[in-house]
Amino acid sequence: MLSDQDFDLIQKFLDFSLTKEEEELFHSKQKSSEDFAHQVSFQREVLVLFVTIEKAKQKEKMLVDYKKFSSVPNSSKFIPVWFGYAAAASLIFALTYFFILRFETKSNEELFLSYFEPYDGVVITRGEESSFGQGLRAYSDQNYEEALRAFSETDVDSTNYSLLNLLRGNCYLELGNIELGLEFLLLIPEDENNLLTSAAEWYSALAYLKKDEIEKSKILLGSLIDSQSVYSTKAAELLSESVFD
């Protein structure tokens, strides 16, 4: 039987609010307890279903509102007579475009901006004077150009190579250089038990989305969902967007 602490951990996982210690405990329980893993999977499915239903309700409401507008008796009184029938038809077309296209779909750029937040799992050691430490401080201060300069001077053998490339990739994504961002993210080796690998897959999926390479993005999002990582819920929510239909 799951404890209240177990349910709290699952809720924090779904809210993306796990601390580093809680994240380690979460993954430990997910591997050691079949009941815990089953509950995580169930709660994720419920959340994805809820998001999907809410999106469908919003779409339906907008269409109903538009139909009500279109069927109002004597609706021409809202349009100056001198516009004539051509202007009325143009207005209806414009409204249809506005309601259906603007609100029902988002561009890849809009989706990227909605979901992209620079990786924040950075721990800075007080007194760290290495190039890597300077890069971490600049990164935490959102000074991404300075962070890249410091990271370029970092001794690769003396630090976490995967973390270094993940942060470099994030810097370039934040600065709008998607190609270079992907170049560094794809250097991170695949390891299903590595949180940095999951982070690299998430940011690579976003980068491919912005590059309009939908199938590559879709494959990575599906992999994240199957891996039950901390990015699984976000991946499922993003994958429900119409651009992946």
Buried (B, 14 or more C-beta within 10 A) or exposed (E): EBEEEBEEBBEBBBEEEBEEEBBEBBBEBBEEBEEBBEBBEEBBEEBBEEBEEEBEEEBEEBBEEBEEEEEEEEEEEEBEEEEEEEEBEEEBEEEEEEBBEEEEEBEBEEBBEEBBEBBEEBEEEEEEEBBBBBBBBBBBEEBBEBBBBBBEEBEEEEBEBBBBBBBBBBBBBBEEBBEBBBBBBEBBEEEEEBBBBBBBBBBBBBBBBBBEBBEBBBEBBBBBBEBBBBBBBBBBBBBBBEBBE
